[in-house]
């Protein structure tokens, strides 16, 4: 009987070790997925991103668009 119990104990230990290893693999895969999504969001080119302007261009022409373009000024105030 003692040998039978020790075999069962060894099988249980192997199963628990395998389950723990599998759990860590899932945690690692989930973490890798989160890192991939964060990297994609941060480094993916945006559709509305404007081209970078050099400092020399900004000195000579500090505005973008036509000079006759209509504008809307919105003022906010908190007097409370």
C-alpha positions in Angstrom: 0.0 0.0 0.0 2.8 2.5 0.8 4.2 2.1 -2.7 0.7 2.8 -4.2 0.3 6.0 -2.2 3.8 7.2 -3.1 3.0 6.7 -6.8 -0.2 8.7 -6.4 1.7 11.4 -4.6 4.3 11.6 -7.3 1.5 11.9 -10.0 -0.2 14.6 -8.1 3.0 16.6 -7.8 3.8 16.3 -11.5 0.2 17.4 -12.3 0.5 20.4 -10.0 3.9 21.3 -11.4 2.4 21.1 -14.9 -0.6 23.2 -14.0 1.7 25.8 -12.4 3.9 25.9 -15.5 0.8 26.2 -17.8 -0.6 29.0 -15.6 2.7 30.9 -15.9 2.7 30.4 -19.7 -0.8 32.0 -19.9 0.2 34.9 -17.6 3.3 35.4 -19.8 1.3 35.3 -23.0 -1.3 37.8 -21.6 1.5 40.1 -20.5 3.1 39.9 -23.9 -0.2 40.7 -25.5 -0.7 43.8 -23.4 2.8 45.0 -24.2 2.1 44.5 -27.9 -1.2 46.4 -27.8 0.4 49.3 -25.9 3.3 49.5 -28.3 1.0 49.4 -31.3 -1.1 52.2 -29.9 1.9 54.4 -29.1 3.9 53.8 -32.3 1.2 53.3 -35.0 1.1 56.3 -37.4 -2.0 58.4 -36.8 -4.2 59.5 -39.8 -4.4 63.1 -38.6 -0.8 63.5 -37.6 0.7 66.6 -39.2 4.2 66.8 -40.7 6.9 68.0 -38.4 7.9 71.6 -39.1 11.5 72.8 -38.8 12.3 75.8 -36.7 13.5 77.8 -39.7 10.1 77.3 -41.4 8.2 78.4 -38.3 10.3 81.6 -38.0 9.5 82.7 -41.6 5.9 81.4 -41.7 4.4 80.7 -38.2 1.0 79.8 -39.5 -0.6 76.8 -41.3 -3.3 77.1 -43.9 -4.4 80.0 -46.0 -4.3 83.5 -44.4 -8.0 84.1 -45.3 -9.3 81.0 -43.5 -12.2 81.6 -41.2 -11.5 81.1 -37.5 -13.7 80.7 -34.4 -12.5 82.0 -31.0 -14.0 80.3 -28.0 -13.5 82.0 -24.6 -14.0 80.1 -21.3 -14.3 81.7 -17.9 -14.8 80.4 -14.4 -16.0 83.2 -12.2 -17.4 81.0 -9.5 
